[in-house]
Amino acid sequence: MKALYLILLLASFSIPFAYSFEKKMHFIKHWKAIFSAISFVAIIYIIWDIIFTKIGVWGFNSDYHLGITFFNLPLEEILFFFLIPYASIFIHYSLQYFFPKAKLANKFVVFFTWGVIILLVVLIVMNMGKLYTQINGFFLVFALLLGLLNKNNTLHRFYISYLVILIPFAIVNGILTGSFIDDPVVWYNNAENLGIRFFTIPVEDFGYAFSMLYFSVFLIELLKRKQEK
């Protein structure tokens, strides 16, 4: 099914986009900050994607995309870095709007985050040469350190949002990595990762999603504050 990847993207994006015009939450009022942040982060991750595709860390099954490519990336893969972050960030700000007091205690966030950082550093050191594990680990450590240094407590709210985002993420990424279909849309070279999977999803993908989305949220908050001044 050539259009499968595109269908998954549009299905993920369409409902959040439609509700962006809802008058109470009025998500569209922050579109400039949102699209600027998503675009900046997308450029970094697309460059990463191009390099990893070129050297065979991962690749794409031509049976599931339209065949339009840029730098060996399917058009759908490029759209992924805009449509999926938009849908995920919409979930984050929807939760923040409807549950404004929902955030984790500072002591827990600091303790938990430093624990994850230490674990990641150990994994990076023990898996030197496994490029996805290593580079993904560096990005995630940087995102978590950025969150700890942020005085506006975005990490305290984002941890909660991320748990909710994981539900649609597991469905969409599960299909992309081979769940419910004959072959994966995106294949991975297991020599470059830990070889640990949640169903069909490489465990590194969870860190990949976290850092990509948190970088966007961090930049959105930064741009919103500048616009409000």
TORKOL-4160 file (C-alpha; in steps of 0.2 Angstrom, whole numbers, padded with zeros to 4 digits, m for minus):
229
<pt num="1" X="0000" Y="0000" Z="0000"/>
<pt num="2" X="0010" Y="0015" Z="m0007"/>
<pt num="3" X="0000" Y="0028" Z="0003"/>
<pt num="4" X="0002" Y="0020" Z="0020"/>
<pt num="5" X="0015" Y="0031" Z="0027"/>
<pt num="6" X="0006" Y="0047" Z="0021"/>
<pt num="7" X="m0011" Y="0041" Z="0027"/>
<pt num="8" X="m0004" Y="0038" Z="0045"/>
<pt num="9" X="0004" Y="0056" Z="0045"/>
<pt num="10" X="m0012" Y="0064" Z="0039"/>
<pt num="11" X="m0023" Y="0054" Z="0051"/>
<pt num="12" X="m0012" Y="0059" Z="0065"/>
<pt num="13" X="m0012" Y="0078" Z="0060"/>
<pt num="14" X="m0029" Y="0081" Z="0054"/>
<pt num="15" X="m0039" Y="0081" Z="0071"/>
<pt num="16" X="m0026" Y="0091" Z="0081"/>
<pt num="17" X="m0026" Y="0103" Z="0066"/>
<pt num="18" X="m0045" Y="0105" Z="0065"/>
<pt num="19" X="m0046" Y="0108" Z="0084"/>
<pt num="20" X="m0033" Y="0121" Z="0083"/>
<pt num="21" X="m0046" Y="0133" Z="0078"/>
<pt num="22" X="m0057" Y="0130" Z="0093"/>
<pt num="23" X="m0061" Y="0147" Z="0101"/>
<pt num="24" X="m0058" Y="0144" Z="0119"/>
<pt num="25" X="m0041" Y="0136" Z="0118"/>
<pt num="26" X="m0037" Y="0146" Z="0102"/>
<pt num="27" X="m0021" Y="0136" Z="0098"/>
<pt num="28" X="m0019" Y="0146" Z="0082"/>
<pt num="29" X="m0014" Y="0161" Z="0092"/>
<pt num="30" X="0003" Y="0153" Z="0095"/>
<pt num="31" X="0006" Y="0147" Z="0077"/>
<pt num="32" X="0021" Y="0158" Z="0073"/>
<pt num="33" X="0030" Y="0152" Z="0088"/>
<pt num="34" X="0025" Y="0134" Z="0085"/>
<pt num="35" X="0029" Y="0133" Z="0067"/>
<pt num="36" X="0046" Y="0142" Z="0070"/>
<pt num="37" X="0051" Y="0130" Z="0083"/>
<pt num="38" X="0045" Y="0114" Z="0074"/>
<pt num="39" X="0054" Y="0120" Z="0058"/>
<pt num="40" X="0071" Y="0124" Z="0067"/>
<pt num="41" X="0070" Y="0107" Z="0076"/>
<pt num="42" X="0065" Y="0098" Z="0060"/>
<pt num="43" X="0080" Y="0104" Z="0051"/>
<pt num="44" X="0092" Y="0097" Z="0064"/>
<pt num="45" X="0083" Y="0080" Z="0064"/>
<pt num="46" X="0081" Y="0079" Z="0045"/>
<pt num="47" X="0100" Y="0082" Z="0043"/>
<pt num="48" X="0102" Y="0068" Z="0056"/>
<pt num="49" X="0090" Y="0057" Z="0046"/>
<pt num="50" X="0099" Y="0060" Z="0030"/>
<pt num="51" X="0116" Y="0055" Z="0037"/>
<pt num="52" X="0109" Y="0039" Z="0045"/>
<pt num="53" X="0099" Y="0034" Z="0030"/>
<pt num="54" X="0115" Y="0036" Z="0019"/>
<pt num="55" X="0126" Y="0025" Z="0030"/>
<pt num="56" X="0113" Y="0012" Z="0033"/>
<pt num="57" X="0108" Y="0015" Z="0051"/>
<pt num="58" X="0089" Y="0014" Z="0045"/>
<pt num="59" X="0080" Y="0015" Z="0029"/>
<pt num="60" X="0063" Y="0015" Z="0021"/>
<pt num="61" X="0052" Y="0002" Z="0012"/>
<pt num="62" X="0047" Y="0008" Z="m0005"/>
<pt num="63" X="0031" Y="m0002" Z="m0004"/>
<pt num="64" X="0024" Y="0010" Z="0008"/>
<pt num="65" X="0028" Y="0027" Z="0002"/>
<pt num="66" X="0024" Y="0037" Z="m0014"/>
<pt num="67" X="0042" Y="0036" Z="m0021"/>
<pt num="68" X="0045" Y="0055" Z="m0020"/>
<pt num="69" X="0062" Y="0057" Z="m0012"/>
<pt num="70" X="0074" Y="0071" Z="m0007"/>
<pt num="71" X="0092" Y="0066" Z="m0002"/>
<pt num="72" X="0086" Y="0048" Z="m0001"/>
<pt num="73" X="0072" Y="0053" Z="0011"/>
<pt num="74" X="0054" Y="0049" Z="0006"/>
<pt num="75" X="0043" Y="0065" Z="0006"/>
<pt num="76" X="0033" Y="0057" Z="0019"/>
<pt num="77" X="0048" Y="0056" Z="0031"/>
<pt num="78" X="0051" Y="0074" Z="0029"/>
<pt num="79" X="0033" Y="0078" Z="0032"/>
<pt num="80" X="0034" Y="0067" Z="0048"/>
<pt num="81" X="0045" Y="0080" Z="0056"/>
<pt num="82" X="0032" Y="0093" Z="0055"/>
<pt num="83" X="0015" Y="0084" Z="0056"/>
<pt num="84" X="0019" Y="0072" Z="0070"/>
<pt num="85" X="0027" Y="0086" Z="0081"/>
<pt num="86" X="0012" Y="0097" Z="0078"/>
<pt num="87" X="0000" Y="0084" Z="0083"/>
<pt num="88" X="0010" Y="0079" Z="0099"/>
<pt num="89" X="0013" Y="0097" Z="0104"/>
<pt num="90" X="m0006" Y="0100" Z="0102"/>
<pt num="91" X="m0009" Y="0087" Z="0115"/>
<pt num="92" X="0004" Y="0095" Z="0127"/>
<pt num="93" X="m0004" Y="0112" Z="0126"/>
<pt num="94" X="m0022" Y="0104" Z="0127"/>
<pt num="95" X="m0017" Y="0096" Z="0143"/>
<pt num="96" X="m0009" Y="0112" Z="0150"/>
<pt num="97" X="m0025" Y="0121" Z="0145"/>
<pt num="98" X="m0038" Y="0109" Z="0153"/>
<pt num="99" X="m0027" Y="0104" Z="0168"/>
<pt num="100" X="m0017" Y="0120" Z="0172"/>
<pt num="101" X="m0011" Y="0113" Z="0189"/>
<pt num="102" X="m0005" Y="0097" Z="0182"/>
<pt num="103" X="0014" Y="0096" Z="0185"/>
<pt num="104" X="0026" Y="0085" Z="0194"/>
<pt num="105" X="0035" Y="0091" Z="0210"/>
<pt num="106" X="0052" Y="0099" Z="0208"/>
<pt num="107" X="0061" Y="0087" Z="0219"/>
<pt num="108" X="0054" Y="0072" Z="0209"/>
<pt num="109" X="0059" Y="0079" Z="0193"/>
<pt num="110" X="0076" Y="0084" Z="0198"/>
<pt num="111" X="0079" Y="0066" Z="0206"/>
<pt num="112" X="0071" Y="0057" Z="0191"/>
<pt num="113" X="0080" Y="0067" Z="0178"/>
<pt num="114" X="0097" Y="0065" Z="0185"/>
<pt num="115" X="0094" Y="0047" Z="0187"/>
<pt num="116" X="0090" Y="0045" Z="0168"/>
<pt num="117" X="0105" Y="0056" Z="0163"/>
<pt num="118" X="0117" Y="0045" Z="0173"/>
<pt num="119" X="0109" Y="0029" Z="0165"/>
<pt num="120" X="0110" Y="0037" Z="0148"/>
<pt num="121" X="0129" Y="0041" Z="0150"/>
<pt num="122" X="0132" Y="0023" Z="0156"/>
<pt num="123" X="0123" Y="0016" Z="0141"/>
<pt num="124" X="0132" Y="0028" Z="0129"/>
<pt num="125" X="0149" Y="0023" Z="0136"/>
<pt num="126" X="0145" Y="0004" Z="0136"/>
<pt num="127" X="0138" Y="0005" Z="0118"/>
<pt num="128" X="0151" Y="0015" Z="0109"/>
<pt num="129" X="0150" Y="0012" Z="0090"/>
<pt num="130" X="0131" Y="0009" Z="0091"/>
<pt num="131" X="0127" Y="0025" Z="0082"/>
<pt num="132" X="0108" Y="0026" Z="0085"/>
<pt num="133" X="0110" Y="0022" Z="0103"/>
<pt num="134" X="0125" Y="0034" Z="0105"/>
<pt num="135" X="0119" Y="0049" Z="0095"/>
<pt num="136" X="0101" Y="0047" Z="0102"/>
<pt num="137" X="0108" Y="0046" Z="0120"/>
<pt num="138" X="0118" Y="0062" Z="0117"/>
<pt num="139" X="0102" Y="0072" Z="0111"/>
<pt num="140" X="0092" Y="0065" Z="0125"/>
<pt num="141" X="0105" Y="0070" Z="0138"/>
<pt num="142" X="0106" Y="0087" Z="0131"/>
<pt num="143" X="0087" Y="0089" Z="0131"/>
<pt num="144" X="0085" Y="0083" Z="0149"/>
<pt num="145" X="0099" Y="0095" Z="0155"/>
<pt num="146" X="0091" Y="0109" Z="0145"/>
<pt num="147" X="0075" Y="0105" Z="0155"/>
<pt num="148" X="0084" Y="0105" Z="0172"/>
<pt num="149" X="0091" Y="0122" Z="0168"/>
<pt num="150" X="0074" Y="0129" Z="0162"/>
<pt num="151" X="0067" Y="0140" Z="0176"/>
<pt num="152" X="0049" Y="0139" Z="0169"/>
<pt num="153" X="0047" Y="0121" Z="0174"/>
<pt num="154" X="0042" Y="0115" Z="0156"/>
<pt num="155" X="0050" Y="0098" Z="0160"/>
<pt num="156" X="0038" Y="0097" Z="0175"/>
<pt num="157" X="0023" Y="0098" Z="0163"/>
<pt num="158" X="0031" Y="0089" Z="0148"/>
<pt num="159" X="0034" Y="0073" Z="0158"/>
<pt num="160" X="0015" Y="0071" Z="0160"/>
<pt num="161" X="0011" Y="0076" Z="0142"/>
<pt num="162" X="0024" Y="0063" Z="0136"/>
<pt num="163" X="0015" Y="0049" Z="0144"/>
<pt num="164" X="m0001" Y="0054" Z="0135"/>
<pt num="165" X="0008" Y="0056" Z="0119"/>
<pt num="166" X="0015" Y="0039" Z="0120"/>
<pt num="167" X="m0002" Y="0031" Z="0117"/>
<pt num="168" X="m0004" Y="0038" Z="0099"/>
<pt num="169" X="0015" Y="0037" Z="0097"/>
<pt num="170" X="0015" Y="0018" Z="0101"/>
<pt num="171" X="0001" Y="0015" Z="0088"/>
<pt num="172" X="0009" Y="0025" Z="0074"/>
<pt num="173" X="0027" Y="0021" Z="0077"/>
<pt num="174" X="0021" Y="0003" Z="0080"/>
<pt num="175" X="0014" Y="0002" Z="0062"/>
<pt num="176" X="0029" Y="0011" Z="0055"/>
<pt num="177" X="0041" Y="m0002" Z="0062"/>
<pt num="178" X="0031" Y="m0017" Z="0057"/>
<pt num="179" X="0016" Y="m0020" Z="0069"/>
<pt num="180" X="0000" Y="m0026" Z="0060"/>
<pt num="181" X="0008" Y="m0026" Z="0043"/>
<pt num="182" X="0019" Y="m0038" Z="0033"/>
<pt num="183" X="0035" Y="m0028" Z="0033"/>
<pt num="184" X="0041" Y="m0012" Z="0042"/>
<pt num="185" X="0039" Y="0005" Z="0033"/>
<pt num="186" X="0055" Y="0010" Z="0042"/>
<pt num="187" X="0068" Y="m0003" Z="0045"/>
<pt num="188" X="0083" Y="m0002" Z="0057"/>
<pt num="189" X="0100" Y="m0010" Z="0057"/>
<pt num="190" X="0101" Y="m0019" Z="0073"/>
<pt num="191" X="0119" Y="m0018" Z="0074"/>
<pt num="192" X="0117" Y="0001" Z="0077"/>
<pt num="193" X="0105" Y="0000" Z="0092"/>
<pt num="194" X="0103" Y="m0010" Z="0108"/>
<pt num="195" X="0092" Y="m0023" Z="0099"/>
<pt num="196" X="0078" Y="m0020" Z="0113"/>
<pt num="197" X="0061" Y="m0018" Z="0106"/>
<pt num="198" X="0044" Y="m0013" Z="0113"/>
<pt num="199" X="0034" Y="m0024" Z="0102"/>
<pt num="200" X="0042" Y="m0019" Z="0085"/>
<pt num="201" X="0048" Y="m0001" Z="0091"/>
<pt num="202" X="0066" Y="0000" Z="0095"/>
<pt num="203" X="0068" Y="0007" Z="0113"/>
<pt num="204" X="0079" Y="0021" Z="0106"/>
<pt num="205" X="0064" Y="0028" Z="0097"/>
<pt num="206" X="0056" Y="0033" Z="0114"/>
<pt num="207" X="0071" Y="0044" Z="0118"/>
<pt num="208" X="0071" Y="0051" Z="0100"/>
<pt num="209" X="0053" Y="0056" Z="0101"/>
<pt num="210" X="0056" Y="0064" Z="0119"/>
<pt num="211" X="0070" Y="0075" Z="0113"/>
<pt num="212" X="0063" Y="0080" Z="0097"/>
<pt num="213" X="0047" Y="0086" Z="0105"/>
<pt num="214" X="0055" Y="0093" Z="0121"/>
<pt num="215" X="0066" Y="0104" Z="0110"/>
<pt num="216" X="0051" Y="0111" Z="0101"/>
<pt num="217" X="0042" Y="0114" Z="0117"/>
<pt num="218" X="0057" Y="0123" Z="0125"/>
<pt num="219" X="0059" Y="0134" Z="0109"/>
<pt num="220" X="0040" Y="0138" Z="0108"/>
<pt num="221" X="0040" Y="0144" Z="0126"/>
<pt num="222" X="0055" Y="0155" Z="0123"/>
<pt num="223" X="0048" Y="0162" Z="0107"/>
<pt num="224" X="0031" Y="0165" Z="0116"/>
<pt num="225" X="0040" Y="0175" Z="0130"/>
<pt num="226" X="0049" Y="0186" Z="0117"/>
<pt num="227" X="0032" Y="0189" Z="0108"/>
<pt num="228" X="0024" Y="0194" Z="0124"/>
<pt num="229" X="0037" Y="0207" Z="0129"/>
